[in-house]
Amino acid sequence: MDVVIYIIAGPLFLISLIAHLYVKIRLRPKSNSDFDDYYYEFEDRHPDFARYTKWSQITFVAAIIAALLLFVATAI
């Protein structure tokens, strides 16, 4: 049972970690975008920032789930 969890959670953790770093580096709104024109209360409506936030949360949650699975496999 532990081996199956390791086989699933190990690559999932590595893939989600790499994807999270990619999102943080590539999808972040650039300094020359029109992001500064948005009022701070409405910045979540900016399309680039909304995409960045969504993918950042998805990859972070995937990394957390994979880390928890690895912890459970180690604890069992």
PDB file of N, H, CA, C and O in Angstrom:
ATOM      1  N   MET A   1       0.820  -1.196   0.000  1.00  0.00           N
ATOM      2  CA  MET A   1       0.000   0.000   0.000  1.00  0.00           C
ATOM      3  C   MET A   1       0.863   1.258   0.000  1.00  0.00           C
ATOM      4  O   MET A   1       0.566   2.221  -0.707  1.00  0.00           O
ATOM      5  N   ASP A   2       1.934   1.246   0.797  1.00  0.00           N
ATOM      6  H   ASP A   2       2.176   0.464   1.371  1.00  0.00           H
ATOM      7  CA  ASP A   2       2.814   2.418   0.867  1.00  0.00           C
ATOM      8  C   ASP A   2       3.481   2.699  -0.479  1.00  0.00           C
ATOM      9  O   ASP A   2       3.663   3.854  -0.865  1.00  0.00           O
ATOM     10  N   VAL A   3       3.837   1.642  -1.176  1.00  0.00           N
ATOM     11  H   VAL A   3       3.690   0.704  -0.862  1.00  0.00           H
ATOM     12  CA  VAL A   3       4.526   1.804  -2.454  1.00  0.00           C
ATOM     13  C   VAL A   3       3.619   2.504  -3.471  1.00  0.00           C
ATOM     14  O   VAL A   3       4.077   3.349  -4.240  1.00  0.00           O
ATOM     15  N   VAL A   4       2.351   2.152  -3.469  1.00  0.00           N
ATOM     16  H   VAL A   4       1.979   1.465  -2.844  1.00  0.00           H
ATOM     17  CA  VAL A   4       1.402   2.767  -4.399  1.00  0.00           C
ATOM     18  C   VAL A   4       1.263   4.263  -4.097  1.00  0.00           C
ATOM     19  O   VAL A   4       1.217   5.085  -5.013  1.00  0.00           O
ATOM     20  N   ILE A   5       1.198   4.605  -2.822  1.00  0.00           N
ATOM     21  H   ILE A   5       1.235   3.938  -2.078  1.00  0.00           H
ATOM     22  CA  ILE A   5       1.082   6.022  -2.450  1.00  0.00           C
ATOM     23  C   ILE A   5       2.345   6.778  -2.840  1.00  0.00           C
ATOM     24  O   ILE A   5       2.268   7.905  -3.330  1.00  0.00           O
ATOM     25  N   TYR A   6       3.520   6.157  -2.624  1.00  0.00           N
ATOM     26  H   TYR A   6       3.582   5.241  -2.227  1.00  0.00           H
ATOM     27  CA  TYR A   6       4.777   6.794  -3.027  1.00  0.00           C
ATOM     28  C   TYR A   6       4.847   6.995  -4.533  1.00  0.00           C
ATOM     29  O   TYR A   6       5.309   8.034  -5.004  1.00  0.00           O
ATOM     30  N   ILE A   7       4.387   6.002  -5.288  1.00  0.00           N
ATOM     31  H   ILE A   7       4.012   5.158  -4.905  1.00  0.00           H
ATOM     32  CA  ILE A   7       4.423   6.091  -6.753  1.00  0.00           C
ATOM     33  C   ILE A   7       3.511   7.206  -7.243  1.00  0.00           C
ATOM     34  O   ILE A   7       3.837   7.874  -8.224  1.00  0.00           O
ATOM     35  N   ILE A   8       2.390   7.421  -6.593  1.00  0.00           N
ATOM     36  H   ILE A   8       2.125   6.878  -5.796  1.00  0.00           H
ATOM     37  CA  ILE A   8       1.461   8.473  -7.006  1.00  0.00           C
ATOM     38  C   ILE A   8       1.895   9.832  -6.467  1.00  0.00           C
ATOM     39  O   ILE A   8       1.928  10.808  -7.217  1.00  0.00           O
ATOM     40  N   ALA A   9       2.224   9.910  -5.193  1.00  0.00           N
ATOM     41  H   ALA A   9       2.197   9.118  -4.583  1.00  0.00           H
ATOM     42  CA  ALA A   9       2.479  11.194  -4.545  1.00  0.00           C
ATOM     43  C   ALA A   9       3.844  11.792  -4.882  1.00  0.00           C
ATOM     44  O   ALA A   9       3.981  13.014  -4.930  1.00  0.00           O
ATOM     45  N   GLY A  10       4.838  10.968  -5.112  1.00  0.00           N
ATOM     46  H   GLY A  10       4.727   9.975  -5.074  1.00  0.00           H
ATOM     47  CA  GLY A  10       6.180  11.477  -5.418  1.00  0.00           C
ATOM     48  C   GLY A  10       6.216  12.300  -6.699  1.00  0.00           C
ATOM     49  O   GLY A  10       6.596  13.471  -6.673  1.00  0.00           O
ATOM     50  N   PRO A  11       5.822  11.696  -7.824  1.00  0.00           N
ATOM     51  CA  PRO A  11       5.807  12.485  -9.058  1.00  0.00           C
ATOM     52  C   PRO A  11       4.809  13.649  -9.021  1.00  0.00           C
ATOM     53  O   PRO A  11       5.069  14.705  -9.597  1.00  0.00           O
ATOM     54  N   LEU A  12       3.674  13.457  -8.349  1.00  0.00           N
ATOM     55  H   LEU A  12       3.464  12.599  -7.882  1.00  0.00           H
ATOM     56  CA  LEU A  12       2.702  14.545  -8.236  1.00  0.00           C
ATOM     57  C   LEU A  12       3.317  15.736  -7.511  1.00  0.00           C
ATOM     58  O   LEU A  12       3.097  16.882  -7.901  1.00  0.00           O
ATOM     59  N   PHE A  13       4.081  15.473  -6.465  1.00  0.00           N
ATOM     60  H   PHE A  13       4.260  14.542  -6.147  1.00  0.00           H
ATOM     61  CA  PHE A  13       4.726  16.553  -5.729  1.00  0.00           C
ATOM     62  C   PHE A  13       5.749  17.275  -6.594  1.00  0.00           C
ATOM     63  O   PHE A  13       5.785  18.505  -6.613  1.00  0.00           O
ATOM     64  N   LEU A  14       6.576  16.527  -7.306  1.00  0.00           N
ATOM     65  H   LEU A  14       6.546  15.528  -7.290  1.00  0.00           H
ATOM     66  CA  LEU A  14       7.584  17.151  -8.153  1.00  0.00           C
ATOM     67  C   LEU A  14       6.957  17.952  -9.295  1.00  0.00           C
ATOM     68  O   LEU A  14       7.389  19.067  -9.587  1.00  0.00           O
ATOM     69  N   ILE A  15       5.946  17.384  -9.931  1.00  0.00           N
ATOM     70  H   ILE A  15       5.595  16.478  -9.694  1.00  0.00           H
ATOM     71  CA  ILE A  15       5.283  18.072 -11.041  1.00  0.00           C
ATOM     72  C   ILE A  15       4.589  19.339 -10.560  1.00  0.00           C
ATOM     73  O   ILE A  15       4.689  20.385 -11.202  1.00  0.00           O
ATOM     74  N   SER A  16       3.892  19.255  -9.442  1.00  0.00           N
ATOM     75  H   SER A  16       3.810  18.406  -8.919  1.00  0.00           H
ATOM     76  CA  SER A  16       3.182  20.438  -8.944  1.00  0.00           C
ATOM     77  C   SER A  16       4.156  21.499  -8.441  1.00  0.00           C
ATOM     78  O   SER A  16       3.874  22.692  -8.554  1.00  0.00           O
ATOM     79  N   LEU A  17       5.284  21.092  -7.893  1.00  0.00           N
ATOM     80  H   LEU A  17       5.513  20.123  -7.801  1.00  0.00           H
ATOM     81  CA  LEU A  17       6.288  22.055  -7.455  1.00  0.00           C
ATOM     82  C   LEU A  17       6.897  22.791  -8.654  1.00  0.00           C
ATOM     83  O   LEU A  17       7.054  24.011  -8.620  1.00  0.00           O
ATOM     84  N   ILE A  18       7.232  22.058  -9.697  1.00  0.00           N
ATOM     85  H   ILE A  18       7.104  21.067  -9.724  1.00  0.00           H
ATOM     86  CA  ILE A  18       7.772  22.677 -10.907  1.00  0.00           C
ATOM     87  C   ILE A  18       6.719  23.574 -11.562  1.00  0.00           C
ATOM     88  O   ILE A  18       7.036  24.669 -12.028  1.00  0.00           O
ATOM     89  N   ALA A  19       5.482  23.114 -11.596  1.00  0.00           N
ATOM     90  H   ALA A  19       5.225  22.225 -11.217  1.00  0.00           H
ATOM     91  CA  ALA A  19       4.411  23.919 -12.182  1.00  0.00           C
ATOM     92  C   ALA A  19       4.188  25.198 -11.373  1.00  0.00           C
ATOM     93  O   ALA A  19       3.939  26.258 -11.946  1.00  0.00           O
ATOM     94  N   HIS A  20       4.276  25.104 -10.063  1.00  0.00           N
ATOM     95  H   HIS A  20       4.479  24.243  -9.597  1.00  0.00           H
ATOM     96  CA  HIS A  20       4.091  26.292  -9.224  1.00  0.00           C
ATOM     97  C   HIS A  20       5.208  27.310  -9.468  1.00  0.00           C
ATOM     98  O   HIS A  20       4.952  28.512  -9.535  1.00  0.00           O
ATOM     99  N   LEU A  21       6.422  26.834  -9.597  1.00  0.00           N
ATOM    100  H   LEU A  21       6.630  25.857  -9.543  1.00  0.00           H
ATOM    101  CA  LEU A  21       7.522  27.749  -9.906  1.00  0.00           C
ATOM    102  C   LEU A  21       7.340  28.381 -11.284  1.00  0.00           C
ATOM    103  O   LEU A  21       7.625  29.565 -11.463  1.00  0.00           O
ATOM    104  N   TYR A  22       6.872  27.606 -12.251  1.00  0.00           N
ATOM    105  H   TYR A  22       6.640  26.644 -12.105  1.00  0.00           H
ATOM    106  CA  TYR A  22       6.598  28.135 -13.587  1.00  0.00           C
ATOM    107  C   TYR A  22       5.535  29.229 -13.531  1.00  0.00           C
ATOM    108  O   TYR A  22       5.676  30.276 -14.163  1.00  0.00           O
ATOM    109  N   VAL A  23       4.479  28.979 -12.775  1.00  0.00           N
ATOM    110  H   VAL A  23       4.365  28.129 -12.261  1.00  0.00           H
ATOM    111  CA  VAL A  23       3.410  29.979 -12.650  1.00  0.00           C
ATOM    112  C   VAL A  23       3.944  31.245 -11.994  1.00  0.00           C
ATOM    113  O   VAL A  23       3.629  32.348 -12.440  1.00  0.00           O
ATOM    114  N   LYS A  24       4.732  31.107 -10.963  1.00  0.00           N
ATOM    115  H   LYS A  24       4.988  30.211 -10.601  1.00  0.00           H
ATOM    116  CA  LYS A  24       5.261  32.281 -10.264  1.00  0.00           C
ATOM    117  C   LYS A  24       6.200  33.097 -11.142  1.00  0.00           C
ATOM    118  O   LYS A  24       6.276  34.318 -11.002  1.00  0.00           O
ATOM    119  N   ILE A  25       6.917  32.431 -12.051  1.00  0.00           N
ATOM    120  H   ILE A  25       6.856  31.440 -12.165  1.00  0.00           H
ATOM    121  CA  ILE A  25       7.879  33.137 -12.889  1.00  0.00           C
ATOM    122  C   ILE A  25       7.243  33.657 -14.173  1.00  0.00           C
ATOM    123  O   ILE A  25       7.453  34.814 -14.539  1.00  0.00           O
ATOM    124  N   ARG A  26       6.470  32.822 -14.863  1.00  0.00           N
ATOM    125  H   ARG A  26       6.299  31.883 -14.566  1.00  0.00           H
ATOM    126  CA  ARG A  26       5.991  33.167 -16.204  1.00  0.00           C
ATOM    127  C   ARG A  26       4.623  33.846 -16.248  1.00  0.00           C
ATOM    128  O   ARG A  26       4.405  34.711 -17.096  1.00  0.00           O
ATOM    129  N   LEU A  27       3.709  33.485 -15.371  1.00  0.00           N
ATOM    130  H   LEU A  27       3.887  32.782 -14.682  1.00  0.00           H
ATOM    131  CA  LEU A  27       2.355  34.004 -15.469  1.00  0.00           C
ATOM    132  C   LEU A  27       2.114  35.285 -14.671  1.00  0.00           C
ATOM    133  O   LEU A  27       1.053  35.898 -14.792  1.00  0.00           O
ATOM    134  N   ARG A  28       3.070  35.688 -13.873  1.00  0.00           N
ATOM    135  H   ARG A  28       3.932  35.190 -13.775  1.00  0.00           H
ATOM    136  CA  ARG A  28       2.910  36.916 -13.101  1.00  0.00           C
ATOM    137  C   ARG A  28       2.761  38.100 -14.059  1.00  0.00           C
ATOM    138  O   ARG A  28       3.515  38.208 -15.025  1.00  0.00           O
ATOM    139  N   PRO A  29       1.803  38.983 -13.802  1.00  0.00           N
ATOM    140  CA  PRO A  29       1.644  40.151 -14.689  1.00  0.00           C
ATOM    141  C   PRO A  29       2.933  40.969 -14.747  1.00  0.00           C
ATOM    142  O   PRO A  29       3.565  41.237 -13.724  1.00  0.00           O
ATOM    143  N   LYS A  30       3.298  41.350 -15.939  1.00  0.00           N
ATOM    144  H   LYS A  30       2.785  41.133 -16.769  1.00  0.00           H
ATOM    145  CA  LYS A  30       4.546  42.087 -16.151  1.00  0.00           C
ATOM    146  C   LYS A  30       4.409  43.522 -15.656  1.00  0.00           C
ATOM    147  O   LYS A  30       3.305  44.025 -15.452  1.00  0.00           O
ATOM    148  N   SER A  31       5.541  44.158 -15.472  1.00  0.00           N
ATOM    149  H   SER A  31       6.439  43.750 -15.638  1.00  0.00           H
ATOM    150  CA  SER A  31       5.534  45.531 -14.968  1.00  0.00           C
ATOM    151  C   SER A  31       5.032  46.521 -16.016  1.00  0.00           C
ATOM    152  O   SER A  31       4.591  47.614 -15.659  1.00  0.00           O
ATOM    153  N   ASN A  32       5.088  46.165 -17.293  1.00  0.00           N
ATOM    154  H   ASN A  32       5.446  45.278 -17.582  1.00  0.00           H
ATOM    155  CA  ASN A  32       4.628  47.085 -18.331  1.00  0.00           C
ATOM    156  C   ASN A  32       3.169  46.840 -18.731  1.00  0.00           C
ATOM    157  O   ASN A  32       2.706  47.413 -19.717  1.00  0.00           O
ATOM    158  N   SER A  33       2.448  46.013 -17.999  1.00  0.00           N
ATOM    159  H   SER A  33       2.824  45.547 -17.198  1.00  0.00           H
ATOM    160  CA  SER A  33       1.046  45.754 -18.323  1.00  0.00           C
ATOM    161  C   SER A  33       0.165  46.873 -17.760  1.00  0.00           C
ATOM    162  O   SER A  33       0.637  47.758 -17.046  1.00  0.00           O
ATOM    163  N   ASP A  34      -1.104  46.811 -18.094  1.00  0.00           N
ATOM    164  H   ASP A  34      -1.487  46.092 -18.674  1.00  0.00           H
ATOM    165  CA  ASP A  34      -2.034  47.838 -17.613  1.00  0.00           C
ATOM    166  C   ASP A  34      -2.582  47.508 -16.225  1.00  0.00           C
ATOM    167  O   ASP A  34      -3.624  48.029 -15.826  1.00  0.00           O
ATOM    168  N   PHE A  35      -1.895  46.660 -15.504  1.00  0.00           N
ATOM    169  H   PHE A  35      -1.048  46.237 -15.828  1.00  0.00           H
ATOM    170  CA  PHE A  35      -2.316  46.250 -14.166  1.00  0.00           C
ATOM    171  C   PHE A  35      -2.373  47.434 -13.204  1.00  0.00           C
ATOM    172  O   PHE A  35      -3.223  47.468 -12.315  1.00  0.00           O
ATOM    173  N   ASP A  36      -1.480  48.399 -13.374  1.00  0.00           N
ATOM    174  H   ASP A  36      -0.789  48.371 -14.096  1.00  0.00           H
ATOM    175  CA  ASP A  36      -1.450  49.573 -12.483  1.00  0.00           C
ATOM    176  C   ASP A  36      -2.653  50.479 -12.688  1.00  0.00           C
ATOM    177  O   ASP A  36      -2.968  51.293 -11.820  1.00  0.00           O
ATOM    178  N   ASP A  37      -3.330  50.350 -13.826  1.00  0.00           N
ATOM    179  H   ASP A  37      -3.074  49.689 -14.531  1.00  0.00           H
ATOM    180  CA  ASP A  37      -4.497  51.186 -14.097  1.00  0.00           C
ATOM    181  C   ASP A  37      -5.730  50.736 -13.317  1.00  0.00           C
ATOM    182  O   ASP A  37      -6.697  51.488 -13.195  1.00  0.00           O
ATOM    183  N   TYR A  38      -5.700  49.521 -12.794  1.00  0.00           N
ATOM    184  H   TYR A  38      -4.915  48.909 -12.893  1.00  0.00           H
ATOM    185  CA  TYR A  38      -6.835  48.995 -12.044  1.00  0.00           C
ATOM    186  C   TYR A  38      -6.764  49.484 -10.598  1.00  0.00           C
ATOM    187  O   TYR A  38      -5.694  49.521  -9.991  1.00  0.00           O
ATOM    188  N   TYR A  39      -7.891  49.847 -10.077  1.00  0.00           N
ATOM    189  H   TYR A  39      -8.761  49.818 -10.570  1.00  0.00           H
ATOM    190  CA  TYR A  39      -7.964  50.244  -8.677  1.00  0.00           C
ATOM    191  C   TYR A  39      -7.713  49.009  -7.820  1.00  0.00           C
ATOM    192  O   TYR A  39      -8.125  47.914  -8.203  1.00  0.00           O
ATOM    193  N   TYR A  40      -7.058  49.146  -6.688  1.00  0.00           N
ATOM    194  H   TYR A  40      -6.723  50.036  -6.377  1.00  0.00           H
ATOM    195  CA  TYR A  40      -6.612  47.996  -5.913  1.00  0.00           C
ATOM    196  C   TYR A  40      -7.758  47.097  -5.463  1.00  0.00           C
ATOM    197  O   TYR A  40      -7.547  45.902  -5.252  1.00  0.00           O
ATOM    198  N   GLU A  41      -8.942  47.629  -5.313  1.00  0.00           N
ATOM    199  H   GLU A  41      -9.113  48.599  -5.484  1.00  0.00           H
ATOM    200  CA  GLU A  41     -10.065  46.787  -4.895  1.00  0.00           C
ATOM    201  C   GLU A  41     -10.594  45.933  -6.045  1.00  0.00           C
ATOM    202  O   GLU A  41     -11.291  44.945  -5.811  1.00  0.00           O
ATOM    203  N   PHE A  42     -10.273  46.300  -7.270  1.00  0.00           N
ATOM    204  H   PHE A  42      -9.707  47.102  -7.460  1.00  0.00           H
ATOM    205  CA  PHE A  42     -10.759  45.573  -8.436  1.00  0.00           C
ATOM    206  C   PHE A  42      -9.642  44.856  -9.185  1.00  0.00           C
ATOM    207  O   PHE A  42      -9.834  44.435 -10.326  1.00  0.00           O
ATOM    208  N   GLU A  43      -8.488  44.713  -8.562  1.00  0.00           N
ATOM    209  H   GLU A  43      -8.332  45.055  -7.635  1.00  0.00           H
ATOM    210  CA  GLU A  43      -7.371  44.106  -9.263  1.00  0.00           C
ATOM    211  C   GLU A  43      -7.593  42.629  -9.563  1.00  0.00           C
ATOM    212  O   GLU A  43      -6.949  42.088 -10.463  1.00  0.00           O
ATOM    213  N   ASP A  44      -8.491  41.957  -8.829  1.00  0.00           N
ATOM    214  H   ASP A  44      -9.014  42.396  -8.098  1.00  0.00           H
ATOM    215  CA  ASP A  44      -8.758  40.554  -9.113  1.00  0.00           C
ATOM    216  C   ASP A  44      -9.561  40.379 -10.397  1.00  0.00           C
ATOM    217  O   ASP A  44      -9.705  39.253 -10.875  1.00  0.00           O
ATOM    218  N   ARG A  45     -10.084  41.454 -10.966  1.00  0.00           N
ATOM    219  H   ARG A  45      -9.966  42.368 -10.578  1.00  0.00           H
ATOM    220  CA  ARG A  45     -10.819  41.380 -12.226  1.00  0.00           C
ATOM    221  C   ARG A  45      -9.901  41.520 -13.441  1.00  0.00           C
ATOM    222  O   ARG A  45     -10.340  41.322 -14.574  1.00  0.00           O
ATOM    223  N   HIS A  46      -8.652  41.854 -13.215  1.00  0.00           N
ATOM    224  H   HIS A  46      -8.296  42.014 -12.295  1.00  0.00           H
ATOM    225  CA  HIS A  46      -7.693  41.929 -14.313  1.00  0.00           C
ATOM    226  C   HIS A  46      -7.475  40.514 -14.855  1.00  0.00           C
ATOM    227  O   HIS A  46      -7.182  39.611 -14.071  1.00  0.00           O
ATOM    228  N   PRO A  47      -7.605  40.289 -16.159  1.00  0.00           N
ATOM    229  CA  PRO A  47      -7.558  38.921 -16.688  1.00  0.00           C
ATOM    230  C   PRO A  47      -6.235  38.203 -16.433  1.00  0.00           C
ATOM    231  O   PRO A  47      -6.235  37.017 -16.104  1.00  0.00           O
ATOM    232  N   ASP A  48      -5.119  38.896 -16.580  1.00  0.00           N
ATOM    233  H   ASP A  48      -5.119  39.859 -16.848  1.00  0.00           H
ATOM    234  CA  ASP A  48      -3.828  38.247 -16.339  1.00  0.00           C
ATOM    235  C   ASP A  48      -3.645  37.910 -14.863  1.00  0.00           C
ATOM    236  O   ASP A  48      -3.140  36.840 -14.523  1.00  0.00           O
ATOM    237  N   PHE A  49      -4.054  38.817 -13.998  1.00  0.00           N
ATOM    238  H   PHE A  49      -4.465  39.686 -14.274  1.00  0.00           H
ATOM    239  CA  PHE A  49      -3.912  38.570 -12.560  1.00  0.00           C
ATOM    240  C   PHE A  49      -4.852  37.460 -12.098  1.00  0.00           C
ATOM    241  O   PHE A  49      -4.492  36.666 -11.229  1.00  0.00           O
ATOM    242  N   ALA A  50      -6.045  37.399 -12.666  1.00  0.00           N
ATOM    243  H   ALA A  50      -6.338  38.044 -13.372  1.00  0.00           H
ATOM    244  CA  ALA A  50      -6.996  36.337 -12.311  1.00  0.00           C
ATOM    245  C   ALA A  50      -6.453  34.973 -12.723  1.00  0.00           C
ATOM    246  O   ALA A  50      -6.559  34.010 -11.965  1.00  0.00           O
ATOM    247  N   ARG A  51      -5.870  34.884 -13.921  1.00  0.00           N
ATOM    248  H   ARG A  51      -5.784  35.667 -14.538  1.00  0.00           H
ATOM    249  CA  ARG A  51      -5.285  33.622 -14.381  1.00  0.00           C
ATOM    250  C   ARG A  51      -4.098  33.233 -13.507  1.00  0.00           C
ATOM    251  O   ARG A  51      -3.949  32.068 -13.138  1.00  0.00           O
ATOM    252  N   TYR A  52      -3.254  34.208 -13.177  1.00  0.00           N
ATOM    253  H   TYR A  52      -3.375  35.154 -13.477  1.00  0.00           H
ATOM    254  CA  TYR A  52      -2.103  33.955 -12.319  1.00  0.00           C
ATOM    255  C   TYR A  52      -2.541  33.450 -10.940  1.00  0.00           C
ATOM    256  O   TYR A  52      -1.975  32.489 -10.419  1.00  0.00           O
ATOM    257  N   THR A  53      -3.529  34.087 -10.364  1.00  0.00           N
ATOM    258  H   THR A  53      -3.989  34.868 -10.787  1.00  0.00           H
ATOM    259  CA  THR A  53      -4.020  33.692  -9.040  1.00  0.00           C
ATOM    260  C   THR A  53      -4.629  32.290  -9.070  1.00  0.00           C
ATOM    261  O   THR A  53      -4.379  31.481  -8.177  1.00  0.00           O
ATOM    262  N   LYS A  54      -5.425  32.010 -10.097  1.00  0.00           N
ATOM    263  H   LYS A  54      -5.628  32.668 -10.822  1.00  0.00           H
ATOM    264  CA  LYS A  54      -6.078  30.706 -10.195  1.00  0.00           C
ATOM    265  C   LYS A  54      -5.046  29.585 -10.299  1.00  0.00           C
ATOM    266  O   LYS A  54      -5.127  28.605  -9.559  1.00  0.00           O
ATOM    267  N   TRP A  55      -4.084  29.717 -11.204  1.00  0.00           N
ATOM    268  H   TRP A  55      -4.019  30.513 -11.805  1.00  0.00           H
ATOM    269  CA  TRP A  55      -3.093  28.656 -11.393  1.00  0.00           C
ATOM    270  C   TRP A  55      -2.122  28.568 -10.227  1.00  0.00           C
ATOM    271  O   TRP A  55      -1.625  27.486  -9.915  1.00  0.00           O
ATOM    272  N   SER A  56      -1.851  29.683  -9.589  1.00  0.00           N
ATOM    273  H   SER A  56      -2.255  30.561  -9.843  1.00  0.00           H
ATOM    274  CA  SER A  56      -0.994  29.657  -8.407  1.00  0.00           C
ATOM    275  C   SER A  56      -1.656  28.858  -7.283  1.00  0.00           C
ATOM    276  O   SER A  56      -0.994  28.061  -6.618  1.00  0.00           O
ATOM    277  N   GLN A  57      -2.946  29.067  -7.069  1.00  0.00           N
ATOM    278  H   GLN A  57      -3.484  29.715  -7.609  1.00  0.00           H
ATOM    279  CA  GLN A  57      -3.667  28.331  -6.031  1.00  0.00           C
ATOM    280  C   GLN A  57      -3.788  26.851  -6.378  1.00  0.00           C
ATOM    281  O   GLN A  57      -3.640  26.001  -5.499  1.00  0.00           O
ATOM    282  N   ILE A  58      -4.054  26.530  -7.637  1.00  0.00           N
ATOM    283  H   ILE A  58      -4.175  27.221  -8.350  1.00  0.00           H
ATOM    284  CA  ILE A  58      -4.202  25.125  -8.047  1.00  0.00           C
ATOM    285  C   ILE A  58      -2.907  24.363  -7.846  1.00  0.00           C
ATOM    286  O   ILE A  58      -2.919  23.264  -7.290  1.00  0.00           O
ATOM    287  N   THR A  59      -1.790  24.925  -8.288  1.00  0.00           N
ATOM    288  H   THR A  59      -1.781  25.817  -8.740  1.00  0.00           H
ATOM    289  CA  THR A  59      -0.521  24.214  -8.160  1.00  0.00           C
ATOM    290  C   THR A  59      -0.075  24.121  -6.702  1.00  0.00           C
ATOM    291  O   THR A  59       0.534  23.127  -6.306  1.00  0.00           O
ATOM    292  N   PHE A  60      -0.369  25.138  -5.906  1.00  0.00           N
ATOM    293  H   PHE A  60      -0.864  25.945  -6.228  1.00  0.00           H
ATOM    294  CA  PHE A  60       0.004  25.090  -4.495  1.00  0.00           C
ATOM    295  C   PHE A  60      -0.798  24.027  -3.748  1.00  0.00           C
ATOM    296  O   PHE A  60      -0.244  23.292  -2.931  1.00  0.00           O
ATOM    297  N   VAL A  61      -2.084  23.944  -4.021  1.00  0.00           N
ATOM    298  H   VAL A  61      -2.534  24.542  -4.685  1.00  0.00           H
ATOM    299  CA  VAL A  61      -2.927  22.928  -3.378  1.00  0.00           C
ATOM    300  C   VAL A  61      -2.497  21.527  -3.802  1.00  0.00           C
ATOM    301  O   VAL A  61      -2.491  20.611  -2.979  1.00  0.00           O
ATOM    302  N   ALA A  62      -2.142  21.349  -5.060  1.00  0.00           N
ATOM    303  H   ALA A  62      -2.147  22.093  -5.728  1.00  0.00           H
ATOM    304  CA  ALA A  62      -1.669  20.047  -5.517  1.00  0.00           C
ATOM    305  C   ALA A  62      -0.382  19.642  -4.800  1.00  0.00           C
ATOM    306  O   ALA A  62      -0.213  18.478  -4.439  1.00  0.00           O
ATOM    307  N   ALA A  63       0.518  20.593  -4.593  1.00  0.00           N
ATOM    308  H   ALA A  63       0.381  21.539  -4.886  1.00  0.00           H
ATOM    309  CA  ALA A  63       1.756  20.303  -3.868  1.00  0.00           C
ATOM    310  C   ALA A  63       1.468  19.949  -2.412  1.00  0.00           C
ATOM    311  O   ALA A  63       2.108  19.055  -1.860  1.00  0.00           O
ATOM    312  N   ILE A  64       0.528  20.628  -1.788  1.00  0.00           N
ATOM    313  H   ILE A  64       0.007  21.355  -2.236  1.00  0.00           H
ATOM    314  CA  ILE A  64       0.167  20.321  -0.402  1.00  0.00           C
ATOM    315  C   ILE A  64      -0.449  18.932  -0.285  1.00  0.00           C
ATOM    316  O   ILE A  64      -0.114  18.174   0.625  1.00  0.00           O
ATOM    317  N   ILE A  65      -1.346  18.602  -1.206  1.00  0.00           N
ATOM    318  H   ILE A  65      -1.618  19.218  -1.946  1.00  0.00           H
ATOM    319  CA  ILE A  65      -1.984  17.279  -1.179  1.00  0.00           C
ATOM    320  C   ILE A  65      -0.941  16.188  -1.369  1.00  0.00           C
ATOM    321  O   ILE A  65      -0.976  15.172  -0.675  1.00  0.00           O
ATOM    322  N   ALA A  66      -0.018  16.386  -2.298  1.00  0.00           N
ATOM    323  H   ALA A  66       0.010  17.211  -2.862  1.00  0.00           H
ATOM    324  CA  ALA A  66       1.029  15.396  -2.528  1.00  0.00           C
ATOM    325  C   ALA A  66       1.934  15.258  -1.308  1.00  0.00           C
ATOM    326  O   ALA A  66       2.329  14.146  -0.957  1.00  0.00           O
ATOM    327  N   ALA A  67       2.270  16.373  -0.657  1.00  0.00           N
ATOM    328  H   ALA A  67       1.950  17.276  -0.943  1.00  0.00           H
ATOM    329  CA  ALA A  67       3.104  16.309   0.546  1.00  0.00           C
ATOM    330  C   ALA A  67       2.377  15.578   1.671  1.00  0.00           C
ATOM    331  O   ALA A  67       2.989  14.804   2.407  1.00  0.00           O
ATOM    332  N   LEU A  68       1.085  15.819   1.804  1.00  0.00           N
ATOM    333  H   LEU A  68       0.588  16.448   1.207  1.00  0.00           H
ATOM    334  CA  LEU A  68       0.314  15.100   2.824  1.00  0.00           C
ATOM    335  C   LEU A  68       0.241  13.608   2.524  1.00  0.00           C
ATOM    336  O   LEU A  68       0.316  12.787   3.438  1.00  0.00           O
ATOM    337  N   LEU A  69       0.095  13.254   1.256  1.00  0.00           N
ATOM    338  H   LEU A  69       0.034  13.921   0.513  1.00  0.00           H
ATOM    339  CA  LEU A  69       0.093  11.834   0.891  1.00  0.00           C
ATOM    340  C   LEU A  69       1.436  11.186   1.200  1.00  0.00           C
ATOM    341  O   LEU A  69       1.485  10.051   1.674  1.00  0.00           O
ATOM    342  N   LEU A  70       2.513  11.896   0.936  1.00  0.00           N
ATOM    343  H   LEU A  70       2.473  12.818   0.551  1.00  0.00           H
ATOM    344  CA  LEU A  70       3.840  11.362   1.276  1.00  0.00           C
ATOM    345  C   LEU A  70       3.996  11.204   2.784  1.00  0.00           C
ATOM    346  O   LEU A  70       4.592  10.231   3.246  1.00  0.00           O
ATOM    347  N   PHE A  71       3.470  12.142   3.549  1.00  0.00           N
ATOM    348  H   PHE A  71       2.986  12.933   3.174  1.00  0.00           H
ATOM    349  CA  PHE A  71       3.527  12.036   5.001  1.00  0.00           C
ATOM    350  C   PHE A  71       2.697  10.843   5.492  1.00  0.00           C
ATOM    351  O   PHE A  71       3.130  10.107   6.379  1.00  0.00           O
ATOM    352  N   VAL A  72       1.524  10.659   4.923  1.00  0.00           N
ATOM    353  H   VAL A  72       1.172  11.257   4.203  1.00  0.00           H
ATOM    354  CA  VAL A  72       0.673   9.542   5.325  1.00  0.00           C
ATOM    355  C   VAL A  72       1.346   8.218   4.986  1.00  0.00           C
ATOM    356  O   VAL A  72       1.297   7.276   5.778  1.00  0.00           O
ATOM    357  N   ALA A  73       1.977   8.140   3.814  1.00  0.00           N
ATOM    358  H   ALA A  73       2.017   8.905   3.171  1.00  0.00           H
ATOM    359  CA  ALA A  73       2.664   6.908   3.423  1.00  0.00           C
ATOM    360  C   ALA A  73       3.841   6.622   4.361  1.00  0.00           C
ATOM    361  O   ALA A  73       4.131   5.462   4.655  1.00  0.00           O
ATOM    362  N   THR A  74       4.507   7.661   4.824  1.00  0.00           N
ATOM    363  H   THR A  74       4.271   8.603   4.585  1.00  0.00           H
ATOM    364  CA  THR A  74       5.621   7.474   5.753  1.00  0.00           C
ATOM    365  C   THR A  74       5.120   7.071   7.143  1.00  0.00           C
ATOM    366  O   THR A  74       5.747   6.258   7.822  1.00  0.00           O
ATOM    367  N   ALA A  75       3.996   7.637   7.557  1.00  0.00           N
ATOM    368  H   ALA A  75       3.486   8.297   7.005  1.00  0.00           H
ATOM    369  CA  ALA A  75       3.477   7.379   8.896  1.00  0.00           C
ATOM    370  C   ALA A  75       2.835   5.993   9.014  1.00  0.00           C
ATOM    371  O   ALA A  75       2.791   5.425  10.105  1.00  0.00           O
ATOM    372  N   ILE A  76       2.344   5.453   7.913  1.00  0.00           N
ATOM    373  H   ILE A  76       2.380   5.915   7.026  1.00  0.00           H
ATOM    374  CA  ILE A  76       1.660   4.154   7.975  1.00  0.00           C
ATOM    375  C   ILE A  76       2.635   3.029   8.137  1.00  0.00           C
ATOM    376  O   ILE A  76       2.232   1.868   8.207  1.00  0.00           O
TER     377      ILE A  76
END
